[in-house]
Structures are given as structure tokens and as C-alpha cells.
Amino acid sequence: MTKKELEQIIIQGEGYYTEFKRDLNSDFKKELSAFANSSGGKIFLGIQDNGTICGININNELRSAIQQHANDCDPPVEIQMEPVENILVITVAEGKQKPYRATNGFYLRVGPNSQKMDTDRIVEFIERYGRAKFDERV
């Protein structure tokens, strides 16, 4: 990703495929699982919600922590990391083993937000993606 492409994304703001994070925090797994349960997307570390670039120190410790968060999801979420100056772009692939669970539950990307799924939505999700068949339900 070029700096110019990054600037265009920041101008557009957060959306269905885009999440800005100032730093690695407790919501990170939620965002990973939400993108994996949806159509995939990108998390930009070092950008505040309002689009202000604050930057982040990109080092092996940060990369390891991000990979650990992805591995802690159930099943693990597939990601790629790419630095663009002092911003780290984490690309989350659409999951092939939906649904994906974060520590605090199952999440889905709805517009620019990640929302927790309720029980009915989780059951519907499992049926839709072939993990359980409707005619096999009790």
C-alpha cells in the first residue's frame, strides 16, 4: 500500500472494510473475528477513530502480539501485516471456517461497527456456512 492510498482511506474514514485503532487494545480480537466472520477487511494501527495519524512503534514485539491475538481466536484468524511508514496495516481475510469467536463472543461487521451476535444469529450463521445442517437440528 502506498502513502497516497493510505491518505485516501483515511479521508473516507472507517467503514465495512476499514477499522482505525490508535494502538493494540482489548477490542482487537473482536475486530479480527468480526472481519473474519464478514467479508474481511483492514485494521490500521496508529490511526485514531477520527482519522488523526498518531503512529505506532512497529517492532517484533508488536507483530508477535498481533499474531498471538489472531491465533487466540477460535478458529485462528488468517492475517497479513504491512507497515506504511509509522502505520501498521493488518489485512484480515474472510474466514473459511465461520463462525470465528473472540474471547468475549462472536462478532460480525455491520457497517463501520463490529457487533456481538446473539444466539439466534450464531445458530443461523452456523447453518448458513454448513457447520450444522438445519434438518439435523433437534
N, C-alpha and C positions, 0 to 999 in steps of 0.2 A: 504494500500500500504506500502510495506517495504522500508527501505532506499536503499537497493540493487536494487529493482525495479525502484525506482526514479533515481538512478545513471544510469541505463540502458537507461531510457527515455531521460535523459539529453544528453547522448552520441549520441543517434540517432538524437536529435535536433527536431526542430519544423516540423510539418507535417500536413497532412489532419486531424488527430485526436488530435493534440497537439499544444498548444499555450503557450509561455512563456511570462509572464508580470512581470516587476520589481515591480509594485505597481498597485493599483486601479486607473485607469485614465479614461479620457473621451471616449476612444475606447472600454471600457469594454462591454457596451451594444451591440456594433457592433459585438464583438466576440460571445457573448451569442446568438444573433439572427442568426448569421452565422452557428454556430454549430447546433442550433435547426432546421434550415432550411435544414441542410445536414444530416449527419448520427450520430450526436452527437460528443462529444469529451471531452477533459480535458484542463482546463486552470490552469497553475501553477503560482501562485502569489509568488514572491520572487526570480524569476529567470530571468535574463536578456536575451535578444534575442540571444546572443552568447553562452548561456548555463552557464554563470557565476552565481553562487548562491550568492545573496545579502541578502536573507532572508527578512522576513516581520514580524512585530509585530502582532500576531494573538490574537485578543481580540473581545469582544462582539460588539464593535462599528464597527469594520471591517466586521464582519459577518452580522450585520444589514444592512450596506451599500451595501454589495454584494447582499443580499436578496432583497433589495429595487430596485437595478438595474434590477434584474431578473423580479420583479413584474412590473417594468416600461415598459418592452417590451410588445408589443401587438400582440397576447395574452401573458400573463405571461409565462416565460420560467421555466421549471422544472429543479432544480439543487440540488446537494448534495455537502457538504463541508467536507473535511477530512484533518486535519493537519498532516504533516510529518515533524517532528522537526520544523524548522522555515519557512517551505514552506506550503502554503495552496493550496490544490488540489480541484478545483471546477469541478465536473463532470456535464456536460450538456447533458441531454437526447435528443435523436432525437425527434423532435416535432411531436405531433399527430394532431395539428391544423394549419398546414403550410398554408400560409407563416407567419413568425414572423417578426415584424417590430421593429427596434430600433428607437431612437429619430430622426436620420438623414436618415432613409430609410430602405430598405430591403437588407439583405446581405446573401451571400452564401459562403461556404468554398470551395475554389478551390486550391487544393494542400496545401501548407503551408500558404496560404493567405486567408483573408476574403475580398470578392469583392462585391461592391454595384451592385445590379441588376437594369437593365434598365426596362422601361415599358413593352416591349415585353416579357422579361424574367419573369416578375412578372405575367403577364397575362397567360403565358404558365404554370407557377408554379401553379396558382390557378386552371386552367383547369385540370392539371395532378393529383392534390390531391383532386379533387372532390368538391371544394368550389364553382365552377361555371361550368356549362356544355357547351361544345363547341356549341351544337345545340341550346342553349338558347341565344347565343350572337346575338346582333343586327348587 
